[in-house]
């Protein structure tokens, strides 16, 4: 799910939103993802980061539950 080796969390959420929703992330989605995963938007994510190793299913489920996914 990572588009590159190192990416900031806000960019990862935007990438996943574009992949799943067909459009970029919103402030509400990014805020929900940060709060849900306890990560700041500027956190650098790598393949060994806890978000990729253990919490990616939580992030994907959050994005699939978002209203933006229902209107795709």
PDB file of N, CA, C and O in Angstrom:
ATOM      1  N   UNK A   1       0.804  -1.193   0.000  1.00  0.00           N
ATOM      2  CA  UNK A   1       0.000   0.000   0.000  1.00  0.00           C
ATOM      3  C   UNK A   1       0.848   1.258   0.000  1.00  0.00           C
ATOM      4  O   UNK A   1       0.331   2.350  -0.237  1.00  0.00           O
ATOM      5  N   UNK A   2       2.133   1.126   0.260  1.00  0.00           N
ATOM      6  CA  UNK A   2       2.994   2.308   0.250  1.00  0.00           C
ATOM      7  C   UNK A   2       3.405   2.643  -1.179  1.00  0.00           C
ATOM      8  O   UNK A   2       3.904   1.773  -1.893  1.00  0.00           O
ATOM      9  N   UNK A   3       3.204   3.881  -1.607  1.00  0.00           N
ATOM     10  CA  UNK A   3       3.600   4.255  -2.962  1.00  0.00           C
ATOM     11  C   UNK A   3       5.101   4.504  -3.101  1.00  0.00           C
ATOM     12  O   UNK A   3       5.625   4.539  -4.215  1.00  0.00           O
ATOM     13  N   UNK A   4       5.789   4.676  -1.979  1.00  0.00           N
ATOM     14  CA  UNK A   4       7.235   4.875  -1.970  1.00  0.00           C
ATOM     15  C   UNK A   4       7.784   4.375  -0.643  1.00  0.00           C
ATOM     16  O   UNK A   4       7.015   4.071   0.269  1.00  0.00           O
ATOM     17  N   UNK A   5       9.099   4.287  -0.525  1.00  0.00           N
ATOM     18  CA  UNK A   5       9.709   3.708   0.681  1.00  0.00           C
ATOM     19  C   UNK A   5       9.413   4.500   1.945  1.00  0.00           C
ATOM     20  O   UNK A   5       9.180   3.919   3.005  1.00  0.00           O
ATOM     21  N   UNK A   6       9.421   5.808   1.836  1.00  0.00           N
ATOM     22  CA  UNK A   6       9.163   6.695   2.972  1.00  0.00           C
ATOM     23  C   UNK A   6       8.115   7.705   2.533  1.00  0.00           C
ATOM     24  O   UNK A   6       8.223   8.307   1.464  1.00  0.00           O
ATOM     25  N   UNK A   7       7.101   7.884   3.368  1.00  0.00           N
ATOM     26  CA  UNK A   7       6.048   8.836   3.042  1.00  0.00           C
ATOM     27  C   UNK A   7       5.469   9.376   4.341  1.00  0.00           C
ATOM     28  O   UNK A   7       5.347   8.656   5.332  1.00  0.00           O
ATOM     29  N   UNK A   8       5.117  10.646   4.319  1.00  0.00           N
ATOM     30  CA  UNK A   8       4.449  11.218   5.491  1.00  0.00           C
ATOM     31  C   UNK A   8       3.044  10.628   5.597  1.00  0.00           C
ATOM     32  O   UNK A   8       2.439  10.243   4.596  1.00  0.00           O
ATOM     33  N   UNK A   9       2.536  10.566   6.830  1.00  0.00           N
ATOM     34  CA  UNK A   9       1.224   9.960   7.054  1.00  0.00           C
ATOM     35  C   UNK A   9       0.122  10.682   6.297  1.00  0.00           C
ATOM     36  O   UNK A   9      -0.761  10.032   5.736  1.00  0.00           O
ATOM     37  N   UNK A  10       0.150  12.007   6.268  1.00  0.00           N
ATOM     38  CA  UNK A  10      -0.896  12.736   5.539  1.00  0.00           C
ATOM     39  C   UNK A  10      -0.858  12.425   4.046  1.00  0.00           C
ATOM     40  O   UNK A  10      -1.904  12.365   3.400  1.00  0.00           O
ATOM     41  N   UNK A  11       0.329  12.228   3.497  1.00  0.00           N
ATOM     42  CA  UNK A  11       0.445  11.865   2.085  1.00  0.00           C
ATOM     43  C   UNK A  11      -0.034  10.429   1.848  1.00  0.00           C
ATOM     44  O   UNK A  11      -0.628  10.136   0.810  1.00  0.00           O
ATOM     45  N   UNK A  12       0.221   9.542   2.802  1.00  0.00           N
ATOM     46  CA  UNK A  12      -0.254   8.163   2.686  1.00  0.00           C
ATOM     47  C   UNK A  12      -1.777   8.118   2.695  1.00  0.00           C
ATOM     48  O   UNK A  12      -2.386   7.418   1.887  1.00  0.00           O
ATOM     49  N   UNK A  13      -2.389   8.865   3.607  1.00  0.00           N
ATOM     50  CA  UNK A  13      -3.851   8.912   3.669  1.00  0.00           C
ATOM     51  C   UNK A  13      -4.406   9.481   2.372  1.00  0.00           C
ATOM     52  O   UNK A  13      -5.401   8.972   1.855  1.00  0.00           O
ATOM     53  N   UNK A  14      -3.792  10.510   1.843  1.00  0.00           N
ATOM     54  CA  UNK A  14      -4.242  11.085   0.575  1.00  0.00           C
ATOM     55  C   UNK A  14      -4.103  10.067  -0.559  1.00  0.00           C
ATOM     56  O   UNK A  14      -5.001   9.938  -1.390  1.00  0.00           O
ATOM     57  N   UNK A  15      -2.987   9.351  -0.595  1.00  0.00           N
ATOM     58  CA  UNK A  15      -2.777   8.320  -1.623  1.00  0.00           C
ATOM     59  C   UNK A  15      -3.852   7.237  -1.525  1.00  0.00           C
ATOM     60  O   UNK A  15      -4.425   6.834  -2.537  1.00  0.00           O
ATOM     61  N   UNK A  16      -4.120   6.772  -0.319  1.00  0.00           N
ATOM     62  CA  UNK A  16      -5.123   5.723  -0.145  1.00  0.00           C
ATOM     63  C   UNK A  16      -6.526   6.223  -0.491  1.00  0.00           C
ATOM     64  O   UNK A  16      -7.330   5.481  -1.054  1.00  0.00           O
ATOM     65  N   UNK A  17      -6.816   7.470  -0.156  1.00  0.00           N
ATOM     66  CA  UNK A  17      -8.118   8.042  -0.524  1.00  0.00           C
ATOM     67  C   UNK A  17      -8.267   8.118  -2.039  1.00  0.00           C
ATOM     68  O   UNK A  17      -9.331   7.810  -2.577  1.00  0.00           O
ATOM     69  N   UNK A  18      -7.213   8.525  -2.720  1.00  0.00           N
ATOM     70  CA  UNK A  18      -7.269   8.575  -4.185  1.00  0.00           C
ATOM     71  C   UNK A  18      -7.440   7.181  -4.777  1.00  0.00           C
ATOM     72  O   UNK A  18      -8.129   7.013  -5.783  1.00  0.00           O
ATOM     73  N   UNK A  19      -6.817   6.184  -4.160  1.00  0.00           N
ATOM     74  CA  UNK A  19      -6.930   4.811  -4.631  1.00  0.00           C
ATOM     75  C   UNK A  19      -8.326   4.244  -4.371  1.00  0.00           C
ATOM     76  O   UNK A  19      -8.914   3.611  -5.249  1.00  0.00           O
ATOM     77  N   UNK A  20      -8.856   4.469  -3.169  1.00  0.00           N
ATOM     78  CA  UNK A  20     -10.132   3.870  -2.776  1.00  0.00           C
ATOM     79  C   UNK A  20     -11.350   4.717  -3.124  1.00  0.00           C
ATOM     80  O   UNK A  20     -12.401   4.177  -3.470  1.00  0.00           O
ATOM     81  N   UNK A  21     -11.217   6.042  -3.034  1.00  0.00           N
ATOM     82  CA  UNK A  21     -12.358   6.932  -3.248  1.00  0.00           C
ATOM     83  C   UNK A  21     -12.360   7.609  -4.616  1.00  0.00           C
ATOM     84  O   UNK A  21     -13.391   8.102  -5.075  1.00  0.00           O
ATOM     85  N   UNK A  22     -11.208   7.626  -5.251  1.00  0.00           N
ATOM     86  CA  UNK A  22     -11.125   8.316  -6.532  1.00  0.00           C
ATOM     87  C   UNK A  22     -10.882   9.805  -6.395  1.00  0.00           C
ATOM     88  O   UNK A  22     -10.919  10.530  -7.389  1.00  0.00           O
ATOM     89  N   UNK A  23     -10.635  10.276  -5.180  1.00  0.00           N
ATOM     90  CA  UNK A  23     -10.331  11.695  -4.939  1.00  0.00           C
ATOM     91  C   UNK A  23      -9.497  11.817  -3.669  1.00  0.00           C
ATOM     92  O   UNK A  23      -9.394  10.870  -2.889  1.00  0.00           O
ATOM     93  N   UNK A  24      -8.920  12.958  -3.476  1.00  0.00           N
ATOM     94  CA  UNK A  24      -8.001  13.168  -2.368  1.00  0.00           C
ATOM     95  C   UNK A  24      -8.654  13.160  -0.999  1.00  0.00           C
ATOM     96  O   UNK A  24      -9.878  13.135  -0.869  1.00  0.00           O
ATOM     97  N   UNK A  25      -7.823  13.181  -0.003  1.00  0.00           N
ATOM     98  CA  UNK A  25      -8.267  13.181   1.389  1.00  0.00           C
ATOM     99  C   UNK A  25      -8.855  14.535   1.766  1.00  0.00           C
ATOM    100  O   UNK A  25      -8.553  15.555   1.146  1.00  0.00           O
ATOM    101  N   UNK A  26      -9.686  14.527   2.777  1.00  0.00           N
ATOM    102  CA  UNK A  26     -10.225  15.758   3.354  1.00  0.00           C
ATOM    103  C   UNK A  26      -9.641  15.945   4.744  1.00  0.00           C
ATOM    104  O   UNK A  26      -9.023  15.033   5.294  1.00  0.00           O
ATOM    105  N   UNK A  27      -9.838  17.124   5.309  1.00  0.00           N
ATOM    106  CA  UNK A  27      -9.372  17.363   6.675  1.00  0.00           C
ATOM    107  C   UNK A  27     -10.045  16.413   7.657  1.00  0.00           C
ATOM    108  O   UNK A  27      -9.410  15.921   8.590  1.00  0.00           O
ATOM    109  N   UNK A  28     -11.331  16.157   7.443  1.00  0.00           N
ATOM    110  CA  UNK A  28     -12.079  15.281   8.352  1.00  0.00           C
ATOM    111  C   UNK A  28     -11.520  13.861   8.325  1.00  0.00           C
ATOM    112  O   UNK A  28     -11.348  13.239   9.373  1.00  0.00           O
ATOM    113  N   UNK A  29     -11.240  13.355   7.139  1.00  0.00           N
ATOM    114  CA  UNK A  29     -10.710  11.995   7.020  1.00  0.00           C
ATOM    115  C   UNK A  29      -9.318  11.918   7.639  1.00  0.00           C
ATOM    116  O   UNK A  29      -9.019  10.984   8.382  1.00  0.00           O
ATOM    117  N   UNK A  30      -8.467  12.899   7.335  1.00  0.00           N
ATOM    118  CA  UNK A  30      -7.123  12.902   7.896  1.00  0.00           C
ATOM    119  C   UNK A  30      -7.169  13.013   9.419  1.00  0.00           C
ATOM    120  O   UNK A  30      -6.419  12.326  10.112  1.00  0.00           O
ATOM    121  N   UNK A  31      -8.036  13.864   9.939  1.00  0.00           N
ATOM    122  CA  UNK A  31      -8.167  14.008  11.386  1.00  0.00           C
ATOM    123  C   UNK A  31      -8.647  12.721  12.047  1.00  0.00           C
ATOM    124  O   UNK A  31      -8.158  12.336  13.109  1.00  0.00           O
ATOM    125  N   UNK A  32      -9.607  12.063  11.406  1.00  0.00           N
ATOM    126  CA  UNK A  32     -10.104  10.795  11.948  1.00  0.00           C
ATOM    127  C   UNK A  32      -9.013   9.732  11.923  1.00  0.00           C
ATOM    128  O   UNK A  32      -8.863   8.974  12.881  1.00  0.00           O
ATOM    129  N   UNK A  33      -8.255   9.672  10.838  1.00  0.00           N
ATOM    130  CA  UNK A  33      -7.182   8.682  10.721  1.00  0.00           C
ATOM    131  C   UNK A  33      -6.086   8.943  11.751  1.00  0.00           C
ATOM    132  O   UNK A  33      -5.572   8.005  12.361  1.00  0.00           O
ATOM    133  N   UNK A  34      -5.731  10.199  11.945  1.00  0.00           N
ATOM    134  CA  UNK A  34      -4.701  10.540  12.940  1.00  0.00           C
ATOM    135  C   UNK A  34      -5.159  10.173  14.336  1.00  0.00           C
ATOM    136  O   UNK A  34      -4.394   9.593  15.107  1.00  0.00           O
ATOM    137  N   UNK A  35      -6.399  10.502  14.673  1.00  0.00           N
ATOM    138  CA  UNK A  35      -6.916  10.179  15.991  1.00  0.00           C
ATOM    139  C   UNK A  35      -7.084   8.691  16.215  1.00  0.00           C
ATOM    140  O   UNK A  35      -6.796   8.183  17.298  1.00  0.00           O
ATOM    141  N   UNK A  36      -7.546   8.000  15.202  1.00  0.00           N
ATOM    142  CA  UNK A  36      -7.808   6.561  15.309  1.00  0.00           C
ATOM    143  C   UNK A  36      -6.519   5.756  15.455  1.00  0.00           C
ATOM    144  O   UNK A  36      -6.465   4.791  16.217  1.00  0.00           O
ATOM    145  N   UNK A  37      -5.480   6.158  14.719  1.00  0.00           N
ATOM    146  CA  UNK A  37      -4.219   5.419  14.751  1.00  0.00           C
ATOM    147  C   UNK A  37      -3.183   6.050  15.673  1.00  0.00           C
ATOM    148  O   UNK A  37      -2.082   5.519  15.821  1.00  0.00           O
ATOM    149  N   UNK A  38      -3.523   7.176  16.295  1.00  0.00           N
ATOM    150  CA  UNK A  38      -2.627   7.886  17.208  1.00  0.00           C
ATOM    151  C   UNK A  38      -1.302   8.236  16.519  1.00  0.00           C
ATOM    152  O   UNK A  38      -0.220   7.933  17.020  1.00  0.00           O
ATOM    153  N   UNK A  39      -1.424   8.880  15.361  1.00  0.00           N
ATOM    154  CA  UNK A  39      -0.272   9.280  14.545  1.00  0.00           C
ATOM    155  C   UNK A  39      -0.481  10.735  14.141  1.00  0.00           C
ATOM    156  O   UNK A  39      -1.612  11.145  13.881  1.00  0.00           O
ATOM    157  N   UNK A  40       0.582  11.514  14.085  1.00  0.00           N
ATOM    158  CA  UNK A  40       0.468  12.893  13.618  1.00  0.00           C
ATOM    159  C   UNK A  40       0.607  12.920  12.094  1.00  0.00           C
ATOM    160  O   UNK A  40       1.199  12.008  11.518  1.00  0.00           O
ATOM    161  N   UNK A  41       0.072  13.947  11.436  1.00  0.00           N
ATOM    162  CA  UNK A  41       0.138  14.012   9.976  1.00  0.00           C
ATOM    163  C   UNK A  41       1.554  14.011   9.416  1.00  0.00           C
ATOM    164  O   UNK A  41       1.770  13.525   8.306  1.00  0.00           O
ATOM    165  N   UNK A  42       2.511  14.537  10.147  1.00  0.00           N
ATOM    166  CA  UNK A  42       3.881  14.622   9.659  1.00  0.00           C
ATOM    167  C   UNK A  42       4.744  13.406   9.944  1.00  0.00           C
ATOM    168  O   UNK A  42       5.917  13.381   9.572  1.00  0.00           O
ATOM    169  N   UNK A  43       4.189  12.409  10.590  1.00  0.00           N
ATOM    170  CA  UNK A  43       4.961  11.204  10.906  1.00  0.00           C
ATOM    171  C   UNK A  43       5.398  10.506   9.625  1.00  0.00           C
ATOM    172  O   UNK A  43       4.591  10.302   8.719  1.00  0.00           O
ATOM    173  N   UNK A  44       6.661  10.145   9.550  1.00  0.00           N
ATOM    174  CA  UNK A  44       7.183   9.443   8.377  1.00  0.00           C
ATOM    175  C   UNK A  44       6.885   7.951   8.525  1.00  0.00           C
ATOM    176  O   UNK A  44       7.238   7.329   9.527  1.00  0.00           O
ATOM    177  N   UNK A  45       6.236   7.398   7.517  1.00  0.00           N
ATOM    178  CA  UNK A  45       5.823   6.000   7.527  1.00  0.00           C
ATOM    179  C   UNK A  45       6.734   5.211   6.591  1.00  0.00           C
ATOM    180  O   UNK A  45       6.967   5.612   5.450  1.00  0.00           O
ATOM    181  N   UNK A  46       7.240   4.099   7.080  1.00  0.00           N
ATOM    182  CA  UNK A  46       8.033   3.167   6.272  1.00  0.00           C
ATOM    183  C   UNK A  46       7.378   1.788   6.393  1.00  0.00           C
ATOM    184  O   UNK A  46       6.408   1.617   7.132  1.00  0.00           O
ATOM    185  N   UNK A  47       7.911   0.819   5.669  1.00  0.00           N
ATOM    186  CA  UNK A  47       7.351  -0.530   5.712  1.00  0.00           C
ATOM    187  C   UNK A  47       7.469  -1.154   7.099  1.00  0.00           C
ATOM    188  O   UNK A  47       6.692  -2.046   7.440  1.00  0.00           O
ATOM    189  N   UNK A  48       8.418  -0.704   7.892  1.00  0.00           N
ATOM    190  CA  UNK A  48       8.591  -1.272   9.227  1.00  0.00           C
ATOM    191  C   UNK A  48       7.849  -0.491  10.314  1.00  0.00           C
ATOM    192  O   UNK A  48       7.876  -0.880  11.482  1.00  0.00           O
ATOM    193  N   UNK A  49       7.190   0.599   9.941  1.00  0.00           N
ATOM    194  CA  UNK A  49       6.444   1.405  10.910  1.00  0.00           C
ATOM    195  C   UNK A  49       5.223   0.616  11.386  1.00  0.00           C
ATOM    196  O   UNK A  49       4.681  -0.214  10.657  1.00  0.00           O
ATOM    197  N   UNK A  50       4.807   0.888  12.613  1.00  0.00           N
ATOM    198  CA  UNK A  50       3.678   0.171  13.203  1.00  0.00           C
ATOM    199  C   UNK A  50       2.393   0.330  12.374  1.00  0.00           C
ATOM    200  O   UNK A  50       1.560  -0.576  12.357  1.00  0.00           O
ATOM    201  N   UNK A  51       2.226   1.450  11.702  1.00  0.00           N
ATOM    202  CA  UNK A  51       1.042   1.645  10.863  1.00  0.00           C
ATOM    203  C   UNK A  51       1.004   0.611   9.737  1.00  0.00           C
ATOM    204  O   UNK A  51      -0.049   0.038   9.457  1.00  0.00           O
ATOM    205  N   UNK A  52       2.126   0.374   9.102  1.00  0.00           N
ATOM    206  CA  UNK A  52       2.166  -0.605   8.008  1.00  0.00           C
ATOM    207  C   UNK A  52       2.155  -2.040   8.518  1.00  0.00           C
ATOM    208  O   UNK A  52       1.535  -2.914   7.913  1.00  0.00           O
ATOM    209  N   UNK A  53       2.824  -2.275   9.602  1.00  0.00           N
ATOM    210  CA  UNK A  53       2.962  -3.653  10.088  1.00  0.00           C
ATOM    211  C   UNK A  53       1.701  -4.171  10.764  1.00  0.00           C
ATOM    212  O   UNK A  53       1.356  -5.341  10.599  1.00  0.00           O
ATOM    213  N   UNK A  54       1.002  -3.325  11.524  1.00  0.00           N
ATOM    214  CA  UNK A  54      -0.111  -3.822  12.324  1.00  0.00           C
ATOM    215  C   UNK A  54      -1.425  -3.062  12.164  1.00  0.00           C
ATOM    216  O   UNK A  54      -2.496  -3.630  12.378  1.00  0.00           O
ATOM    217  N   UNK A  55      -1.358  -1.796  11.793  1.00  0.00           N
ATOM    218  CA  UNK A  55      -2.568  -0.972  11.796  1.00  0.00           C
ATOM    219  C   UNK A  55      -3.130  -0.652  10.420  1.00  0.00           C
ATOM    220  O   UNK A  55      -4.122   0.069  10.321  1.00  0.00           O
ATOM    221  N   UNK A  56      -2.526  -1.167   9.355  1.00  0.00           N
ATOM    222  CA  UNK A  56      -3.036  -0.879   8.013  1.00  0.00           C
ATOM    223  C   UNK A  56      -4.485  -1.355   7.838  1.00  0.00           C
ATOM    224  O   UNK A  56      -5.276  -0.638   7.226  1.00  0.00           O
ATOM    225  N   UNK A  57      -4.869  -2.542   8.355  1.00  0.00           N
ATOM    226  CA  UNK A  57      -6.282  -2.930   8.229  1.00  0.00           C
ATOM    227  C   UNK A  57      -7.235  -1.942   8.900  1.00  0.00           C
ATOM    228  O   UNK A  57      -8.344  -1.721   8.415  1.00  0.00           O
ATOM    229  N   UNK A  58      -6.805  -1.349  10.012  1.00  0.00           N
ATOM    230  CA  UNK A  58      -7.636  -0.342  10.671  1.00  0.00           C
ATOM    231  C   UNK A  58      -7.790   0.904   9.806  1.00  0.00           C
ATOM    232  O   UNK A  58      -8.881   1.464   9.694  1.00  0.00           O
ATOM    233  N   UNK A  59      -6.689   1.329   9.198  1.00  0.00           N
ATOM    234  CA  UNK A  59      -6.735   2.509   8.334  1.00  0.00           C
ATOM    235  C   UNK A  59      -7.607   2.262   7.107  1.00  0.00           C
ATOM    236  O   UNK A  59      -8.408   3.118   6.734  1.00  0.00           O
ATOM    237  N   UNK A  60      -7.459   1.109   6.485  1.00  0.00           N
ATOM    238  CA  UNK A  60      -8.266   0.789   5.304  1.00  0.00           C
ATOM    239  C   UNK A  60      -9.745   0.716   5.681  1.00  0.00           C
ATOM    240  O   UNK A  60     -10.593   1.224   4.948  1.00  0.00           O
ATOM    241  N   UNK A  61     -10.061   0.093   6.809  1.00  0.00           N
ATOM    242  CA  UNK A  61     -11.469  -0.002   7.215  1.00  0.00           C
ATOM    243  C   UNK A  61     -12.049   1.375   7.521  1.00  0.00           C
ATOM    244  O   UNK A  61     -13.214   1.638   7.222  1.00  0.00           O
ATOM    245  N   UNK A  62     -11.239   2.259   8.120  1.00  0.00           N
ATOM    246  CA  UNK A  62     -11.698   3.620   8.369  1.00  0.00           C
ATOM    247  C   UNK A  62     -12.035   4.326   7.059  1.00  0.00           C
ATOM    248  O   UNK A  62     -13.057   5.004   6.956  1.00  0.00           O
ATOM    249  N   UNK A  63     -11.173   4.164   6.064  1.00  0.00           N
ATOM    250  CA  UNK A  63     -11.405   4.823   4.772  1.00  0.00           C
ATOM    251  C   UNK A  63     -12.590   4.223   4.034  1.00  0.00           C
ATOM    252  O   UNK A  63     -13.307   4.938   3.333  1.00  0.00           O
ATOM    253  N   UNK A  64     -12.806   2.928   4.179  1.00  0.00           N
ATOM    254  CA  UNK A  64     -13.954   2.299   3.522  1.00  0.00           C
ATOM    255  C   UNK A  64     -15.264   2.648   4.224  1.00  0.00           C
ATOM    256  O   UNK A  64     -16.329   2.585   3.611  1.00  0.00           O
ATOM    257  N   UNK A  65     -15.193   3.014   5.498  1.00  0.00           N
ATOM    258  CA  UNK A  65     -16.390   3.422   6.235  1.00  0.00           C
ATOM    259  C   UNK A  65     -16.705   4.902   6.064  1.00  0.00           C
ATOM    260  O   UNK A  65     -17.762   5.360   6.497  1.00  0.00           O
ATOM    261  N   UNK A  66     -15.819   5.643   5.451  1.00  0.00           N
ATOM    262  CA  UNK A  66     -16.018   7.086   5.285  1.00  0.00           C
ATOM    263  C   UNK A  66     -17.136   7.371   4.290  1.00  0.00           C
ATOM    264  O   UNK A  66     -17.314   6.620   3.331  1.00  0.00           O
ATOM    265  N   UNK A  67     -17.891   8.446   4.504  1.00  0.00           N
ATOM    266  CA  UNK A  67     -18.950   8.806   3.559  1.00  0.00           C
ATOM    267  C   UNK A  67     -18.439   9.027   2.138  1.00  0.00           C
ATOM    268  O   UNK A  67     -19.185   8.828   1.179  1.00  0.00           O
ATOM    269  N   UNK A  68     -17.188   9.432   1.988  1.00  0.00           N
ATOM    270  CA  UNK A  68     -16.631   9.647   0.649  1.00  0.00           C
ATOM    271  C   UNK A  68     -16.605   8.352  -0.150  1.00  0.00           C
ATOM    272  O   UNK A  68     -16.716   8.377  -1.375  1.00  0.00           O
ATOM    273  N   UNK A  69     -16.461   7.234   0.525  1.00  0.00           N
ATOM    274  CA  UNK A  69     -16.447   5.954  -0.181  1.00  0.00           C
ATOM    275  C   UNK A  69     -17.848   5.614  -0.693  1.00  0.00           C
ATOM    276  O   UNK A  69     -17.989   4.982  -1.741  1.00  0.00           O
ATOM    277  N   UNK A  70     -18.866   6.023   0.029  1.00  0.00           N
ATOM    278  CA  UNK A  70     -20.243   5.710  -0.377  1.00  0.00           C
ATOM    279  C   UNK A  70     -20.671   6.486  -1.618  1.00  0.00           C
ATOM    280  O   UNK A  70     -21.584   6.068  -2.330  1.00  0.00           O
ATOM    281  N   UNK A  71     -20.016   7.612  -1.878  1.00  0.00           N
ATOM    282  CA  UNK A  71     -20.421   8.443  -3.013  1.00  0.00           C
ATOM    283  C   UNK A  71     -19.515   8.293  -4.214  1.00  0.00           C
ATOM    284  O   UNK A  71     -19.604   9.068  -5.166  1.00  0.00           O
ATOM    285  N   UNK A  72     -18.648   7.305  -4.174  1.00  0.00           N
ATOM    286  CA  UNK A  72     -17.720   7.123  -5.283  1.00  0.00           C
ATOM    287  C   UNK A  72     -18.436   6.766  -6.555  1.00  0.00           C
ATOM    288  O   UNK A  72     -17.798   6.577  -7.590  1.00  0.00           O
TER     289      UNK A  72
END
